[in-house]
Amino acid sequence: MPSARAVRFYVANGLLDRPEGAGTAATYGYRHLLQLLAIKIRQREGQTLDAIKAEMREVTGDALERRVAASLAPALSLQTDAAAARAHAPVASWRRVTIADGVELQVRDDSPAAHDDTLVALRDVLRKQLGI
């Protein structure tokens, strides 16, 4: 989200509706949030502030909400899809190899390094490096 300074700039330049109240009693509502999101989305799309200002004057609350939702939907669905994939992914199991007191090697079972002979070789190399 933009800084308080940016919000004041947007209000002063007619990009964002004035808040209810003034000073420390100023309050911003849902429409302000939608306006801020729309401004940031349009900036990312390469629009100038003057072009965004003209658009903001012409758009109603419902249209603004639909526009913002349409712009954010692909990103939100990707995050939802990724979270669902993680939730259904099998839990990885790990092999633990003690190298020394307080030192261990952890290798996921599906890793090529999880073979017994590889684990023994890794353990021996690490012990040698530690002077054990």
C-alpha positions in Angstrom: 0.0 0.0 0.0 1.1 3.5 -0.6 2.5 5.7 2.2 0.5 8.4 3.9 2.4 11.0 1.9 1.4 9.3 -1.4 -2.3 9.1 -0.2 -2.2 12.9 0.5 -0.7 13.5 -2.9 -3.4 11.4 -4.6 -6.2 13.3 -2.7 -4.6 16.7 -3.5 -4.3 15.8 -7.2 -7.9 14.4 -7.5 -6.9 10.8 -8.0 -8.5 9.8 -4.7 -11.7 11.0 -3.1 -11.3 13.3 0.0 -11.6 11.4 3.3 -14.5 11.9 5.7 -13.5 14.5 8.3 -10.2 16.3 8.5 -6.8 16.1 10.1 -6.4 13.3 12.6 -10.2 12.6 12.4 -10.0 11.9 8.7 -11.3 8.4 7.8 -11.0 6.4 4.6 -13.5 3.8 3.6 -13.9 0.9 1.2 -14.2 3.1 -1.9 -10.8 4.7 -1.0 -9.3 1.3 -0.7 -10.6 0.3 -4.1 -9.4 3.6 -5.6 -5.9 3.0 -4.1 -5.8 -0.5 -5.5 -7.0 0.7 -8.9 -4.3 3.5 -9.0 -1.5 1.0 -8.2 -2.8 -1.6 -10.7 -3.0 1.0 -13.4 0.5 2.4 -12.6 1.8 -1.2 -12.9 0.2 -1.4 -16.3 2.1 1.7 -17.3 -0.6 4.4 -17.2 0.2 7.9 -16.3 -1.3 9.6 -13.3 -3.2 12.0 -15.6 -4.8 9.1 -17.5 -5.7 7.4 -14.2 -7.2 10.6 -12.9 -9.5 10.8 -15.9 -10.5 7.2 -15.5 -11.2 7.6 -11.8 -13.7 10.5 -12.5 -15.7 8.3 -14.8 -15.9 5.1 -12.8 -18.7 4.2 -10.4 -18.3 2.3 -7.2 -19.5 -1.0 -8.6 -17.5 -0.7 -11.8 -14.4 0.2 -9.7 -14.9 -2.9 -7.6 -15.3 -5.1 -10.6 -12.2 -3.7 -12.3 -10.1 -4.2 -9.2 -11.4 -7.7 -8.7 -10.8 -8.6 -12.4 -7.2 -7.3 -12.1 -6.5 -9.2 -8.9 -8.3 -12.4 -9.6 -5.5 -14.1 -11.6 -2.9 -13.4 -8.9 -5.2 -14.5 -6.1 -6.1 -17.7 -7.8 -2.5 -18.6 -8.4 -1.8 -18.2 -4.7 -4.9 -20.2 -3.9 -3.8 -23.0 -6.3 -0.3 -23.0 -4.9 -1.6 -23.3 -1.3 -4.0 -26.1 -2.3 -1.1 -28.0 -4.0 1.0 -27.7 -0.9 -1.9 -28.9 1.3 -2.3 -32.0 -0.8 1.4 -32.7 -1.3 2.7 -35.7 0.5 4.7 -35.0 3.6 8.4 -35.4 2.9 10.3 -37.8 5.2 13.9 -37.2 6.0 16.9 -39.4 6.9 19.1 -38.2 9.8 22.7 -39.1 10.0 24.7 -38.2 13.1 28.1 -36.7 12.2 29.3 -35.7 15.7 27.8 -34.6 19.0 25.5 -31.7 18.1 26.0 -32.1 14.3 23.8 -34.1 12.0 23.1 -34.4 8.3 19.5 -34.4 7.1 18.6 -35.8 3.7 15.1 -36.0 2.2 14.2 -39.6 1.3 13.5 -38.8 -2.3 16.9 -37.2 -2.8 19.6 -39.0 -4.8 21.9 -38.5 -1.8 19.6 -40.6 0.4 21.2 -43.9 -0.7 23.0 -45.7 2.1 26.4 -45.7 0.4 26.2 -42.0 -0.4 25.1 -41.2 3.2 28.1 -43.1 4.6 30.5 -41.3 2.2 29.0 -37.9 3.2 29.2 -38.8 6.9 32.9 -39.8 6.5 33.9 -36.7 4.5 32.2 -34.4 7.1 33.8 -36.2 10.0 37.2 -35.9 8.3 36.6 -32.1 7.8 35.7 -31.8 11.5 38.8 -33.7 12.5 36.8 -36.5 14.1 
